[in-house]
């Protein structure tokens, strides 16, 4: 009997944490809309990934923890599952919005937040393809490294960190025209 009470209390604590965390992130979202800071968007993106994982695991654990009481508490369990499902859906929608906001290429954002450049590579690639070296420098600034690979000239731009590696955006030029854009971990 005591074990069931402990499991119920643990499930209630987890559900309470989910609701509090979701409300905190909703408040952060409202603050971000008012402040509109790209760096805050970046951190919210990472935090949402963590809370999304926690909510998902909680949705799996809560019914398992309360399986013996299911017949007596089916309304509470159903409420917890529906609340969790709605929270997960809202987190996914916010995460998609944060990702699209940060990944949009903007010259000001490129210059002001070098750690966010990696997210911009999808929009950057079609923009710089077939540009001359001068046009790329005018758009992105001076590269952090210039090298040659056979007949190609390669510009490297710092794009941020991923785990422990620095990420470089590498733009290759043939006959003075950009022909290849990729990213590499160093």
N, C-alpha and C positions, 0 to 999 in steps of 0.2 A: 504494500500500500504506500509506503513512504517513497519507494522508487518511482511510482507513478506520479506522486505529487512533485517530486524533484524534476521529472521529465516535463510535467506541465509548466512548472515555474520556469524552467530553461527555455521552453518553447515560447512562453509569454515574453521573456526577456529578449530573445532573438527577434520576435515580431516587433516588440517595442523599439529595438535598435534599428530595425529596417525602416520603420515609420519615421523615427527621428532623423536618421541619415537621409532619407528621401526628402524630408522637409528642409533640412539644411542645404542639400544640393539644389532644391527648388529656389531657396532664398539666394544662394550663390548665383544661380542663373539669372534671377531678377537683377542682382547687383551688377553682373557682367553686362547685361543689356544697358544698364545706366552708365557704366564706366567705359565699356567697349575697349578693353585692354587685351591685345593679342597674347601677351604672356600669361595672363589669367586664364584665357581660353585654353591655352596649352596645358596648364596645370589642372584645370577642370576636366579636360579630356582624360588625363591619366587617372585622376581620382574616380571618374565615372567608370573606368574599366575595372578598378578594384572593387567599387561598391556593386557594380553589376555582377561580378563573380560571387561576391558574398550573398547577394540577394538570390542568385540562382541556386547556390548551395543550400541556402536556408529553405528555399521552396522544396528541395528534395528531402531535407532532414526533418522538417516539422511534421509532415504526415507520418514518417517512419517513427519518430519519437512518440507520437500520440496514437499509434495504431490500435492499442488495446482500449483506449477510451473513445475510439471512433464512433461507436454506436451511441454513446452518451453525448459526445461533443461534436457531432457532425456539422452543426451550424458554425461553430467556432473555427473548425478546420477548414470548412469551405470558405468562410470569410478570410482566413489567413491566406489560403491559396489564391483567391481572387485578388486580394490586396497585393500579394506578391506578383502575380501576373501583370496587373495594371502597373505596378512600380517598375517591373522589368521593361515593359513596353515603353513607358515614358522615358526611362533611362536610355533605351536604344534610340528613341527619337531625338532626345537631347544630344546624345553622343554623335548621331549622324549630323546634326546641325553644327555642333562644335567642330567636327572633322571638316565639314565643307567650308566653314568660316576660316579655319586656320590654313587649309590647303589652297585657298584662292591666291594666285600670284598677284602681288602688288609691290611695286618698286620701293615704296616707303617701308612696308613690312619687311622686305628683303634686306634693306639697309639697317633697319632698327632692331630686328630680331634675328640674328644669324642662326640661332639654334632652331628656328622654325622653318628654315629653308628646305629641309628634307621633305616636309609635307607639301611643298610647292612644286616638286619635280614633275608631277603629272601635267600641270598647266604650263610649266616652264618649257618642257621639251618641244611641243609644237610651235611655241612662240620663237625659240631661238634657232630652230632648224632653218637652214638656207640663209641665215644672217651672216654677214661678214664679221671678221674678228673685231673691227672697230665698232660695229653696231652692238655686238655682244658686250664689249667693254663699256659702251655708253649706257646700256641697259642695266648691267649687273655690277659694274665697277671693275677695278683691277682684280685679276685672279690671284689667289694666294700662291700658286705655282704654275709655271709654264714649262712644258717639256715637249720632246719630240718622240714619236713612235713611228719609225720608218719615214714615210712621206707626210705623215700627219703631225700637226701641231696640236697639243693637248693643253687646255686650260682647266685647272682645278680650282673649285670654289668650296670653301668650308660650308658645311650644311648642318652641323650640329652633332650631337652624341646619340648613339644607340647602344644601350648597355654600357660596355667599357670602351667601345671603339669610336674614333672620330669618323664622321661620314663626309666624303667629298663628292660634290657633283662634278663630273668630268665631261667636258665638252670637247669633242674632237673636230678639227678643221682639216679639210682637204682642199688645196688650191684656194685658201683664204675663206672658205665657206663652211659653216657648221654642218656636219654630216651625221654626227652621233652624239647622243646625250645619255648618260647613265650615272649611277652613283656607286661608289666603292667604299668599303670599310677599311680603315687603316689602323 
